[in-house]
Amino acid sequence: MDRRFTFHTPTSDKATEHQHVRGLFRGLVEELNERLPEGREKSLAITKLEEGLMRSNAAIARPQTEEA
């Protein structure tokens, strides 16, 4: 539980990885925003990408250990 509810200060390598992953998601969101018609489905697709980015950042910040 501590791993999930503790702040994990990023190293410079992890900060770079966060930035890279964020850029990948942002590129996809921008592309979909231009191509998809407005509506509930577009909104949900973008929301799910936000969730994916949050999970990706969590995976970078708090990788699994053998103890977990």
VMD Tcl script that builds the backbone (N, CA, C; Angstrom):
set m [mol new atoms 204]
animate dup $m
set s [atomselect $m all]
$s set {name element resname resid chain x y z} {
  {N N MET 1 A 0.816 -1.202 0.000}
  {CA C MET 1 A 0.000 0.000 0.000}
  {C C MET 1 A 0.858 1.263 0.000}
  {N N ASP 2 A 1.938 1.247 0.751}
  {CA C ASP 2 A 2.777 2.443 0.804}
  {C C ASP 2 A 3.238 2.864 -0.584}
  {N N ARG 3 A 3.572 1.887 -1.424}
  {CA C ARG 3 A 4.042 2.195 -2.771}
  {C C ARG 3 A 2.982 2.964 -3.555}
  {N N ARG 4 A 1.724 2.669 -3.305}
  {CA C ARG 4 A 0.639 3.293 -4.058}
  {C C ARG 4 A 0.271 4.676 -3.544}
  {N N PHE 5 A 0.549 4.963 -2.283}
  {CA C PHE 5 A 0.097 6.219 -1.691}
  {C C PHE 5 A 1.243 7.081 -1.181}
  {N N THR 6 A 2.409 6.902 -1.742}
  {CA C THR 6 A 3.581 7.679 -1.371}
  {C C THR 6 A 4.057 8.452 -2.588}
  {N N PHE 7 A 4.533 9.672 -2.364}
  {CA C PHE 7 A 5.093 10.456 -3.465}
  {C C PHE 7 A 6.434 9.860 -3.859}
  {N N HIS 8 A 6.645 9.716 -5.148}
  {CA C HIS 8 A 7.889 9.165 -5.674}
  {C C HIS 8 A 8.604 10.270 -6.447}
  {N N THR 9 A 9.607 10.856 -5.841}
  {CA C THR 9 A 10.360 11.925 -6.495}
  {C C THR 9 A 11.062 11.351 -7.723}
  {N N PRO 10 A 10.811 11.924 -8.906}
  {CA C PRO 10 A 11.409 11.356 -10.113}
  {C C PRO 10 A 12.898 11.674 -10.228}
  {N N THR 11 A 13.651 10.685 -10.676}
  {CA C THR 11 A 15.040 10.918 -11.045}
  {C C THR 11 A 15.026 11.640 -12.391}
  {N N SER 12 A 16.165 12.121 -12.826}
  {CA C SER 12 A 16.195 12.804 -14.126}
  {C C SER 12 A 15.831 11.837 -15.250}
  {N N ASP 13 A 16.238 10.575 -15.138}
  {CA C ASP 13 A 15.869 9.585 -16.154}
  {C C ASP 13 A 14.360 9.359 -16.189}
  {N N LYS 14 A 13.767 9.261 -15.013}
  {CA C LYS 14 A 12.317 9.052 -14.964}
  {C C LYS 14 A 11.569 10.290 -15.447}
  {N N ALA 15 A 12.063 11.476 -15.129}
  {CA C ALA 15 A 11.423 12.706 -15.608}
  {C C ALA 15 A 11.450 12.749 -17.130}
  {N N THR 16 A 12.561 12.335 -17.710}
  {CA C THR 16 A 12.672 12.285 -19.170}
  {C C THR 16 A 11.680 11.280 -19.746}
  {N N GLU 17 A 11.541 10.138 -19.094}
  {CA C GLU 17 A 10.598 9.116 -19.561}
  {C C GLU 17 A 9.154 9.604 -19.446}
  {N N HIS 18 A 8.828 10.282 -18.345}
  {CA C HIS 18 A 7.490 10.874 -18.199}
  {C C HIS 18 A 7.216 11.828 -19.363}
  {N N GLN 19 A 8.177 12.676 -19.657}
  {CA C GLN 19 A 8.014 13.665 -20.720}
  {C C GLN 19 A 7.815 12.976 -22.073}
  {N N HIS 20 A 8.578 11.939 -22.336}
  {CA C HIS 20 A 8.461 11.224 -23.606}
  {C C HIS 20 A 7.075 10.584 -23.751}
  {N N VAL 21 A 6.643 9.881 -22.717}
  {CA C VAL 21 A 5.337 9.217 -22.757}
  {C C VAL 21 A 4.220 10.249 -22.890}
  {N N ARG 22 A 4.339 11.354 -22.155}
  {CA C ARG 22 A 3.332 12.417 -22.247}
  {C C ARG 22 A 3.244 12.938 -23.683}
  {N N GLY 23 A 4.392 13.084 -24.343}
  {CA C GLY 23 A 4.406 13.540 -25.731}
  {C C GLY 23 A 3.718 12.565 -26.673}
  {N N LEU 24 A 3.917 11.275 -26.436}
  {CA C LEU 24 A 3.249 10.264 -27.263}
  {C C LEU 24 A 1.733 10.360 -27.129}
  {N N PHE 25 A 1.265 10.451 -25.900}
  {CA C PHE 25 A -0.180 10.567 -25.671}
  {C C PHE 25 A -0.714 11.871 -26.261}
  {N N ARG 26 A 0.024 12.943 -26.064}
  {CA C ARG 26 A -0.440 14.240 -26.570}
  {C C ARG 26 A -0.576 14.214 -28.090}
  {N N GLY 27 A 0.395 13.605 -28.760}
  {CA C GLY 27 A 0.326 13.500 -30.218}
  {C C GLY 27 A -0.907 12.741 -30.672}
  {N N LEU 28 A -1.208 11.643 -29.998}
  {CA C LEU 28 A -2.389 10.859 -30.350}
  {C C LEU 28 A -3.669 11.639 -30.078}
  {N N VAL 29 A -3.732 12.303 -28.932}
  {CA C VAL 29 A -4.927 13.091 -28.597}
  {C C VAL 29 A -5.137 14.203 -29.623}
  {N N GLU 30 A -4.068 14.883 -30.011}
  {CA C GLU 30 A -4.203 15.961 -30.999}
  {C C GLU 30 A -4.714 15.413 -32.328}
  {N N GLU 31 A -4.178 14.267 -32.748}
  {CA C GLU 31 A -4.616 13.651 -34.004}
  {C C GLU 31 A -6.087 13.249 -33.933}
  {N N LEU 32 A -6.474 12.600 -32.850}
  {CA C LEU 32 A -7.872 12.186 -32.708}
  {C C LEU 32 A -8.803 13.383 -32.586}
  {N N ASN 33 A -8.364 14.417 -31.909}
  {CA C ASN 33 A -9.185 15.615 -31.752}
  {C C ASN 33 A -9.514 16.239 -33.108}
  {N N GLU 34 A -8.563 16.161 -34.037}
  {CA C GLU 34 A -8.800 16.705 -35.379}
  {C C GLU 34 A -9.685 15.787 -36.216}
  {N N ARG 35 A -9.551 14.486 -36.043}
  {CA C ARG 35 A -10.208 13.529 -36.924}
  {C C ARG 35 A -11.590 13.067 -36.467}
  {N N LEU 36 A -11.822 13.045 -35.174}
  {CA C LEU 36 A -13.090 12.512 -34.676}
  {C C LEU 36 A -14.149 13.600 -34.574}
  {N N PRO 37 A -15.396 13.257 -34.915}
  {CA C PRO 37 A -16.470 14.232 -34.748}
  {C C PRO 37 A -16.760 14.437 -33.261}
  {N N GLU 38 A -17.240 15.617 -32.933}
  {CA C GLU 38 A -17.598 15.918 -31.543}
  {C C GLU 38 A -18.698 14.968 -31.093}
  {N N GLY 39 A -18.665 14.615 -29.850}
  {CA C GLY 39 A -19.707 13.756 -29.307}
  {C C GLY 39 A -19.203 12.960 -28.121}
  {N N ARG 40 A -20.105 12.173 -27.603}
  {CA C ARG 40 A -19.820 11.391 -26.404}
  {C C ARG 40 A -18.655 10.432 -26.621}
  {N N GLU 41 A -18.633 9.749 -27.773}
  {CA C GLU 41 A -17.594 8.768 -28.038}
  {C C GLU 41 A -16.214 9.417 -28.079}
  {N N LYS 42 A -16.115 10.582 -28.702}
  {CA C LYS 42 A -14.836 11.295 -28.742}
  {C C LYS 42 A -14.413 11.684 -27.332}
  {N N SER 43 A -15.347 12.196 -26.568}
  {CA C SER 43 A -15.053 12.599 -25.197}
  {C C SER 43 A -14.562 11.416 -24.369}
  {N N LEU 44 A -15.229 10.285 -24.512}
  {CA C LEU 44 A -14.819 9.092 -23.774}
  {C C LEU 44 A -13.456 8.587 -24.232}
  {N N ALA 45 A -13.204 8.637 -25.524}
  {CA C ALA 45 A -11.903 8.201 -26.040}
  {C C ALA 45 A -10.781 9.050 -25.446}
  {N N ILE 46 A -10.989 10.349 -25.392}
  {CA C ILE 46 A -9.972 11.241 -24.831}
  {C C ILE 46 A -9.830 11.019 -23.328}
  {N N THR 47 A -10.940 10.794 -22.645}
  {CA C THR 47 A -10.881 10.495 -21.210}
  {C C THR 47 A -10.079 9.227 -20.955}
  {N N LYS 48 A -10.299 8.201 -21.763}
  {CA C LYS 48 A -9.559 6.948 -21.581}
  {C C LYS 48 A -8.070 7.148 -21.851}
  {N N LEU 49 A -7.731 8.012 -22.780}
  {CA C LEU 49 A -6.318 8.312 -23.012}
  {C C LEU 49 A -5.717 9.049 -21.816}
  {N N GLU 50 A -6.494 9.946 -21.206}
  {CA C GLU 50 A -6.030 10.601 -19.974}
  {C C GLU 50 A -5.744 9.560 -18.898}
  {N N GLU 51 A -6.657 8.603 -18.775}
  {CA C GLU 51 A -6.470 7.537 -17.791}
  {C C GLU 51 A -5.236 6.705 -18.131}
  {N N GLY 52 A -5.043 6.433 -19.398}
  {CA C GLY 52 A -3.867 5.685 -19.831}
  {C C GLY 52 A -2.577 6.418 -19.512}
  {N N LEU 53 A -2.586 7.732 -19.696}
  {CA C LEU 53 A -1.410 8.532 -19.359}
  {C C LEU 53 A -1.142 8.480 -17.862}
  {N N MET 54 A -2.188 8.590 -17.062}
  {CA C MET 54 A -2.003 8.527 -15.604}
  {C C MET 54 A -1.423 7.180 -15.190}
  {N N ARG 55 A -1.938 6.100 -15.763}
  {CA C ARG 55 A -1.420 4.767 -15.430}
  {C C ARG 55 A 0.018 4.605 -15.917}
  {N N SER 56 A 0.312 5.155 -17.082}
  {CA C SER 56 A 1.677 5.088 -17.604}
  {C C SER 56 A 2.643 5.826 -16.696}
  {N N ASN 57 A 2.241 7.009 -16.255}
  {CA C ASN 57 A 3.092 7.767 -15.335}
  {C C ASN 57 A 3.271 7.034 -14.013}
  {N N ALA 58 A 2.215 6.389 -13.538}
  {CA C ALA 58 A 2.331 5.608 -12.302}
  {C C ALA 58 A 3.298 4.445 -12.495}
  {N N ALA 59 A 3.243 3.804 -13.650}
  {CA C ALA 59 A 4.145 2.685 -13.922}
  {C C ALA 59 A 5.602 3.138 -13.931}
  {N N ILE 60 A 5.846 4.336 -14.442}
  {CA C ILE 60 A 7.205 4.878 -14.455}
  {C C ILE 60 A 7.634 5.252 -13.043}
  {N N ALA 61 A 6.751 5.900 -12.320}
  {CA C ALA 61 A 7.095 6.438 -11.000}
  {C C ALA 61 A 7.244 5.359 -9.941}
  {N N ARG 62 A 6.443 4.328 -10.046}
  {CA C ARG 62 A 6.455 3.312 -8.990}
  {C C ARG 62 A 6.457 1.908 -9.584}
  {N N PRO 63 A 7.581 1.521 -10.180}
  {CA C PRO 63 A 7.654 0.197 -10.798}
  {C C PRO 63 A 7.476 -0.908 -9.768}
  {N N GLN 64 A 7.011 -2.040 -10.234}
  {CA C GLN 64 A 6.839 -3.198 -9.361}
  {C C GLN 64 A 8.184 -3.625 -8.802}
  {N N THR 65 A 8.178 -4.038 -7.578}
  {CA C THR 65 A 9.364 -4.644 -6.984}
  {C C THR 65 A 9.039 -6.104 -6.730}
  {N N GLU 66 A 10.033 -6.882 -6.471}
  {CA C GLU 66 A 9.792 -8.299 -6.218}
  {C C GLU 66 A 9.000 -8.513 -4.945}
  {N N GLU 67 A 9.033 -7.533 -4.032}
  {CA C GLU 67 A 8.310 -7.640 -2.774}
  {C C GLU 67 A 6.822 -7.392 -2.947}
  {N N ALA 68 A 6.435 -6.640 -3.998}
  {CA C ALA 68 A 5.039 -6.216 -4.160}
  {C C ALA 68 A 4.158 -7.306 -4.681}
}
mol reanalyze $m
mol bondsrecalc $m
mol representation Tube
mol addrep $m
